[in-house]
Amino acid sequence: MLAVNAPTVVLASAQTKFLGPVVVGDRVEAEAAVDRTDGRKRWVKVVVRRAGAPVFEGEFLAVVPDQHILDR
């Protein structure tokens, strides 16, 4: 949601892969970027790394509505 950088973002779908274990105390770094855009749709790719090695990958479909869903 932060990568989309819009006031209101709705998660429409997620495809994720867990590639390795993470335990309490591990330091992880996440990187997210909008991969493509089509109208209000944003596909966001995410990679999470532990010690430089990927432990999680995902592609998220986010939608940017005209207004907040509770304001309707």
C-alpha positions as CSV (number, residue, x, y, z in Angstrom):
1,M,0.0,0.0,0.0
2,L,2.9,2.4,0.8
3,A,4.4,1.8,-2.7
4,V,1.1,2.9,-4.4
5,N,1.3,6.2,-2.5
6,A,-2.3,7.2,-2.7
7,P,-4.7,8.5,0.0
8,T,-6.9,5.4,-0.4
9,V,-5.8,2.0,-1.6
10,V,-7.8,-1.3,-1.6
11,L,-6.0,-4.7,-1.8
12,A,-7.8,-6.7,-4.5
13,S,-5.5,-9.8,-4.6
14,A,-2.2,-11.2,-3.5
15,Q,0.0,-14.0,-4.9
16,T,2.8,-14.8,-2.4
17,K,5.7,-17.2,-2.0
18,F,7.5,-18.0,1.2
19,L,11.1,-18.9,0.2
20,G,12.8,-19.3,3.5
21,P,12.4,-19.3,7.2
22,V,12.5,-16.2,9.4
23,V,12.7,-16.5,13.2
24,V,12.0,-14.0,16.0
25,G,15.0,-11.6,16.1
26,D,15.9,-11.9,12.5
27,R,16.3,-8.5,10.7
28,V,14.5,-8.4,7.3
29,E,14.4,-5.7,4.7
30,A,11.4,-5.3,2.4
31,E,11.4,-3.7,-1.0
32,A,8.2,-2.8,-2.9
33,A,7.6,-1.1,-6.2
34,V,4.7,-0.5,-8.5
35,D,5.5,-2.8,-11.5
36,R,2.7,-1.7,-13.8
37,T,-0.5,0.5,-13.9
38,D,-3.7,0.2,-15.8
39,G,-6.3,2.9,-14.9
40,R,-7.0,2.6,-11.2
41,K,-5.2,-0.8,-10.9
42,R,-1.6,-1.1,-9.6
43,W,0.5,-4.2,-9.6
44,V,3.0,-4.1,-6.8
45,K,6.0,-6.5,-6.6
46,V,7.5,-7.1,-3.1
47,V,10.7,-8.9,-2.1
48,V,11.7,-9.4,1.5
49,R,15.3,-10.4,2.3
50,R,17.1,-11.7,5.3
51,A,20.9,-11.3,5.2
52,G,20.6,-10.5,1.5
53,A,18.7,-13.7,0.6
54,P,15.1,-13.6,-0.5
55,V,12.7,-15.1,2.0
56,F,9.4,-13.8,0.6
57,E,8.2,-12.7,-2.8
58,G,4.8,-11.4,-3.7
59,E,2.7,-9.6,-6.3
60,F,-0.2,-7.6,-5.1
61,L,-3.0,-6.0,-7.1
62,A,-4.1,-2.8,-5.5
63,V,-7.0,-0.5,-6.6
64,V,-7.1,3.2,-6.1
65,P,-10.8,4.2,-5.7
66,D,-12.2,7.7,-6.3
67,Q,-13.1,8.0,-2.6
68,H,-12.8,6.1,0.6
69,I,-15.2,3.2,0.7
70,L,-16.8,4.4,4.0
71,D,-17.5,7.9,2.4
72,R,-20.1,6.5,0.0
